[in-house]
């Protein structure tokens, strides 16, 4: 079996048999993209390949040079056989299965194992070599059931409304916001009380155009002067914290939905009224479960606590090592 199906070069993770890169950090001739977050789908490449459901979100970032594959569909690219499989991270997120000469590698991209009404659930793909993320690759990171977190968000919103205070919930533009909105609609009446910052509206429409059901969210800047936001839930990206945009909600309370909220020190540092532990990545138990379920002989670990997770796996008999892909970037606010 070849041990060089994929390797790191100066542009990213490269498959020489297929002459393509996966989530390249510099422009390349042909890019296979795991999902549309900015640290994975970068503009400037000659062509892009992604899973069908991820077309619209990715096109918002890179333009119209995007081809798609249905989940599970196989495509021969030169001497490599490629297929994309659900990663459960965000809409259209995919694991990339690459087979060369019978040797199978899987690049997981970012993934989670929890339920999410806005994307296809994670699929186990057997392989010899598994490349896994480890954004939350420490034992402290363990997620509660998402239904419990959503109930916490609804209760927080309703309690604030009873006190006449707007609720401002910070969450990442793609994935987290839509997951929360879709889940809210299953739990409570959002009509005329749900608002979304203008930066979220385009991505919300991309999700709707991809057949994801989301409740209507008004743009707060389009409301008249003196509008009463006292019973509102206002979704916004983390970048608005501390800006003049927040000033129109003078009595508002601010929360953030993120896996990083598991660490109380981060909540205090960000001066949040409330933190909700909700992530679009796998927690420590889910990382371990996934790795062992792939039956991989070798595991390469990227992002986050890669050395910690690789060492833990080695102690349990797996051939594991960190894979240096730091130039893919670490975007903490996505979680």
C-alpha positions as CSV (number, residue, x, y, z in Angstrom):
1,X,0.0,0.0,0.0
2,X,1.2,3.5,-0.9
3,X,1.8,5.9,2.0
4,X,1.6,9.0,-0.1
5,X,-2.0,9.2,-1.3
6,X,-2.0,12.7,0.3
7,X,0.8,14.9,1.5
8,X,1.3,18.5,2.6
9,X,2.9,20.9,0.1
10,X,3.2,24.7,0.1
11,X,-0.5,25.1,-0.9
12,X,-2.1,22.6,1.3
13,X,-3.1,18.9,1.4
14,X,-2.2,17.5,-2.0
15,X,-3.1,14.4,-3.9
16,X,-0.5,13.8,-6.6
17,X,-2.4,10.9,-8.2
18,X,-5.4,13.1,-8.8
19,X,-3.5,16.5,-9.1
20,X,-5.9,18.3,-6.7
21,X,-5.7,19.9,-3.3
22,X,-8.2,19.5,-0.4
23,X,-9.1,22.8,1.3
24,X,-6.0,24.6,0.0
25,X,-4.7,27.6,1.8
26,X,-3.4,29.2,-1.4
27,X,-5.0,29.3,-4.9
28,X,-4.6,26.1,-6.9
29,X,-5.8,24.8,-10.2
30,X,-8.3,22.3,-8.7
31,X,-9.7,22.4,-5.1
32,X,-11.8,19.8,-3.4
33,X,-13.6,21.6,-0.5
34,X,-15.0,20.0,2.6
35,X,-17.3,22.9,3.4
36,X,-17.9,26.6,2.9
37,X,-16.3,28.1,6.0
38,X,-13.7,30.7,5.2
39,X,-10.8,28.8,6.5
40,X,-11.6,25.8,4.2
41,X,-13.2,27.4,1.1
42,X,-10.8,30.2,0.1
43,X,-11.3,32.3,-3.1
44,X,-8.8,32.3,-6.0
45,X,-8.6,28.7,-7.2
46,X,-9.3,27.7,-10.8
47,X,-12.1,25.3,-9.9
48,X,-13.9,23.9,-6.9
49,X,-15.6,20.6,-6.1
50,X,-18.0,20.2,-3.1
51,X,-21.0,18.2,-2.0
52,X,-24.3,19.2,-3.7
53,X,-25.9,20.7,-0.6
54,X,-22.9,23.0,0.0
55,X,-23.1,24.7,-3.4
56,X,-24.8,28.0,-2.4
57,X,-22.8,28.7,0.8
58,X,-19.5,28.0,-1.0
59,X,-20.4,30.1,-4.0
60,X,-21.0,33.0,-1.7
61,X,-17.3,32.9,-0.8
62,X,-15.6,31.8,-4.0
63,X,-17.9,32.7,-6.9
64,X,-19.4,30.5,-9.6
65,X,-16.6,28.1,-10.4
66,X,-18.1,25.3,-8.3
67,X,-18.9,21.8,-9.4
68,X,-20.8,19.4,-7.1
69,X,-21.1,15.7,-6.3
70,X,-24.0,14.0,-4.7
71,X,-23.0,12.4,-1.4
72,X,-21.6,8.9,-2.1
73,X,-21.2,9.5,-5.8
74,X,-17.8,8.5,-7.1
75,X,-15.7,10.6,-9.5
76,X,-12.4,9.6,-11.2
77,X,-9.9,12.4,-11.1
78,X,-6.9,11.3,-13.1
79,X,-5.7,8.2,-11.1
80,X,-7.7,8.9,-7.9
81,X,-11.2,7.8,-7.1
82,X,-13.0,10.5,-5.1
83,X,-16.3,10.6,-3.2
84,X,-17.8,12.9,-0.7
85,X,-19.7,11.8,2.5
86,X,-21.7,13.7,5.1
87,X,-19.6,15.3,7.9
88,X,-22.6,16.7,9.9
89,X,-20.7,20.0,10.5
90,X,-22.8,22.5,8.5
91,X,-24.9,22.5,5.4
92,X,-23.0,20.6,2.6
93,X,-20.1,19.6,4.8
94,X,-18.3,16.6,3.6
95,X,-15.6,14.1,4.3
96,X,-13.4,13.4,1.3
97,X,-12.7,9.8,0.5
98,X,-9.7,9.3,-1.8
99,X,-8.8,5.9,-3.2
100,X,-5.5,5.3,-5.1
101,X,-4.5,1.8,-6.1
102,X,-6.8,0.3,-3.5
103,X,-5.5,2.4,-0.6
104,X,-8.2,4.5,1.0
105,X,-7.7,7.7,2.9
106,X,-10.5,9.9,4.4
107,X,-10.2,13.6,5.2
108,X,-12.9,14.4,7.7
109,X,-12.8,18.1,7.4
110,X,-14.7,19.5,10.4
111,X,-17.4,17.2,11.8
112,X,-19.9,16.6,14.6
113,X,-22.0,13.6,15.7
114,X,-24.9,15.5,17.3
115,X,-28.2,16.0,15.5
116,X,-28.7,19.2,13.4
117,X,-31.9,20.0,11.5
118,X,-30.0,21.9,8.9
119,X,-27.5,19.3,7.5
120,X,-27.1,15.6,6.8
121,X,-25.8,13.5,9.7
122,X,-22.2,12.2,9.9
123,X,-21.5,9.0,8.0
124,X,-18.8,6.5,9.1
125,X,-16.5,5.8,6.1
126,X,-14.0,2.9,6.6
127,X,-10.5,3.7,5.5
128,X,-6.8,2.8,6.1
129,X,-5.8,6.4,7.0
130,X,-8.1,8.8,8.7
131,X,-7.4,12.5,8.9
132,X,-9.3,13.9,11.8
133,X,-9.8,17.4,13.3
134,X,-9.2,18.0,17.0
135,X,-10.6,21.5,17.6
136,X,-12.0,20.3,20.9
137,X,-9.6,17.5,21.4
138,X,-9.3,17.6,25.2
139,X,-11.3,15.6,27.8
140,X,-12.9,18.8,29.2
141,X,-14.9,19.3,26.1
142,X,-18.1,17.2,26.4
143,X,-21.4,18.4,25.0
144,X,-24.8,18.1,26.5
145,X,-27.7,17.1,24.3
146,X,-28.5,19.9,21.9
147,X,-32.2,19.8,22.8
148,X,-31.2,20.8,26.4
149,X,-29.1,23.7,25.1
150,X,-31.9,24.9,22.9
151,X,-34.3,24.9,25.8
152,X,-31.8,27.0,27.8
153,X,-31.7,29.5,25.0
154,X,-35.5,29.7,24.7
155,X,-35.9,30.1,28.5
156,X,-33.2,32.8,28.6
157,X,-35.0,34.6,25.8
158,X,-38.4,34.4,27.4
159,X,-37.1,35.4,30.8
160,X,-35.4,38.5,29.3
161,X,-38.6,39.3,27.4
162,X,-40.6,39.2,30.6
163,X,-38.2,41.7,32.1
164,X,-38.5,43.9,29.0
165,X,-34.9,43.3,27.9
166,X,-33.8,42.4,24.3
167,X,-31.8,39.2,24.0
168,X,-28.7,39.4,21.7
169,X,-27.3,36.0,20.8
170,X,-23.9,35.9,19.1
171,X,-23.3,33.0,16.7
172,X,-21.2,32.3,13.6
173,X,-22.5,33.4,10.3
174,X,-22.7,30.0,8.6
175,X,-24.0,26.9,10.4
176,X,-24.5,27.9,14.0
177,X,-27.0,30.7,13.3
178,X,-29.1,28.6,11.0
179,X,-29.0,25.6,13.3
180,X,-30.3,27.7,16.2
181,X,-33.0,29.4,14.1
182,X,-34.3,26.1,12.8
183,X,-34.3,24.6,16.2
184,X,-36.0,27.6,17.8
185,X,-38.9,27.3,15.3
186,X,-39.5,23.8,16.6
187,X,-39.8,25.0,20.2
188,X,-41.5,28.4,20.2
189,X,-43.3,31.0,18.2
190,X,-40.7,33.2,16.6
191,X,-43.0,35.4,14.5
192,X,-42.3,39.2,14.7
193,X,-39.8,38.6,17.5
194,X,-36.8,37.1,15.7
195,X,-34.2,39.4,14.2
196,X,-30.9,38.8,12.4
197,X,-28.0,41.2,11.7
198,X,-27.6,42.0,8.0
199,X,-24.4,40.0,7.8
200,X,-26.5,36.8,8.5
201,X,-29.3,37.5,6.0
202,X,-27.4,36.4,2.8
203,X,-26.4,33.1,4.3
204,X,-29.9,32.5,5.7
205,X,-31.2,32.9,2.1
206,X,-28.6,30.5,0.8
207,X,-29.8,27.9,3.3
208,X,-33.5,28.5,2.4
209,X,-32.6,28.2,-1.3
210,X,-31.0,24.8,-0.4
211,X,-34.4,23.6,1.0
212,X,-33.5,24.2,4.7
213,X,-36.6,25.5,6.6
214,X,-35.8,28.6,8.6
215,X,-38.2,31.0,10.4
216,X,-38.3,34.6,9.1
217,X,-35.9,36.9,10.8
218,X,-36.2,40.6,10.3
219,X,-33.2,43.0,9.9
220,X,-33.2,45.3,13.0
221,X,-31.7,48.2,11.1
222,X,-34.8,48.2,8.8
223,X,-37.1,48.8,11.8
224,X,-38.3,52.4,12.4
225,X,-36.7,54.8,14.9
226,X,-37.8,53.9,18.4
227,X,-38.9,50.4,17.6
228,X,-39.5,48.3,20.7
229,X,-37.0,45.4,20.8
230,X,-37.8,44.5,24.4
231,X,-39.2,41.1,23.6
232,X,-36.9,40.3,20.7
233,X,-34.2,37.7,20.1
234,X,-31.5,39.3,17.9
235,X,-29.1,37.0,16.2
236,X,-25.7,38.6,15.3
237,X,-22.1,37.5,14.4
238,X,-19.5,37.7,17.2
239,X,-17.8,40.6,15.4
240,X,-20.5,43.0,16.5
241,X,-19.6,42.8,20.2
242,X,-18.5,46.2,21.5
243,X,-19.4,48.0,18.3
244,X,-21.9,50.9,17.7
245,X,-24.4,48.4,16.2
246,X,-25.1,47.2,19.7
247,X,-26.1,50.7,21.0
248,X,-29.6,50.6,19.7
249,X,-30.3,47.7,22.2
250,X,-29.4,49.7,25.3
251,X,-31.0,47.4,27.8
252,X,-30.1,44.3,26.0
253,X,-28.4,41.2,27.4
254,X,-25.8,39.3,25.4
255,X,-25.2,35.6,25.1
256,X,-23.0,33.5,22.8
257,X,-23.4,30.0,21.5
258,X,-20.1,28.2,21.2
259,X,-18.2,25.2,22.3
260,X,-15.6,27.5,23.8
261,X,-18.3,28.5,26.4
262,X,-17.5,25.2,28.2
263,X,-14.6,27.2,29.7
264,X,-15.9,29.8,32.1
265,X,-12.8,32.0,31.8
266,X,-13.7,32.6,28.1
267,X,-17.2,33.8,29.0
268,X,-15.7,36.3,31.6
269,X,-13.1,37.5,29.1
270,X,-15.7,38.2,26.5
271,X,-18.0,40.0,29.1
272,X,-21.0,37.9,28.2
273,X,-24.2,37.8,30.2
274,X,-24.6,34.1,29.2
275,X,-22.8,31.4,27.4
276,X,-24.4,28.4,25.7
277,X,-22.3,25.4,25.1
278,X,-23.3,24.5,21.5
279,X,-20.7,23.5,19.0
280,X,-20.7,22.3,15.4
281,X,-17.6,20.2,16.1
282,X,-17.2,16.8,17.7
283,X,-16.4,16.7,21.5
284,X,-13.8,14.5,23.1
285,X,-16.0,11.3,23.3
286,X,-17.3,11.8,19.8
287,X,-13.7,12.2,18.4
288,X,-12.6,9.0,20.0
289,X,-15.8,7.1,19.0
290,X,-15.4,8.3,15.3
291,X,-11.8,7.4,15.0
292,X,-12.2,3.9,16.2
293,X,-15.4,3.3,14.1
294,X,-13.4,4.1,10.9
295,X,-11.2,1.0,11.6
296,X,-8.3,3.2,10.4
297,X,-4.8,1.7,10.8
298,X,-3.2,5.2,10.9
299,X,-4.7,8.5,12.2
300,X,-3.4,12.0,11.3
301,X,-4.6,14.7,13.6
302,X,-5.1,18.4,12.6
303,X,-6.2,21.6,14.3
304,X,-6.7,22.3,18.0
305,X,-5.1,19.9,20.4
306,X,-3.6,17.6,17.8
307,X,-0.6,16.6,19.8
308,X,-2.8,15.7,22.9
309,X,-5.2,13.6,20.9
310,X,-2.4,11.9,18.8
311,X,-0.6,10.9,22.0
312,X,-3.8,9.5,23.6
313,X,-4.4,7.4,20.5
314,X,-0.8,6.1,20.4
315,X,-1.1,5.0,24.1
316,X,-4.1,2.9,22.9
317,X,-2.2,1.2,20.2
318,X,-3.1,3.3,17.1
319,X,-0.4,4.7,14.7
320,X,-1.3,8.4,15.2
321,X,0.6,11.6,14.7
322,X,-0.2,15.3,14.4
323,X,-0.4,16.7,10.8
324,X,0.8,20.3,10.6
325,X,-1.8,22.3,8.7
326,X,-1.7,25.4,10.7
327,X,-2.1,27.6,7.6
328,X,-5.6,26.4,7.3
329,X,-6.3,28.8,10.2
330,X,-8.0,28.6,13.5
331,X,-11.2,30.6,13.5
332,X,-12.4,30.5,17.1
333,X,-15.6,32.4,16.5
334,X,-17.0,29.6,14.3
335,X,-17.7,27.5,17.4
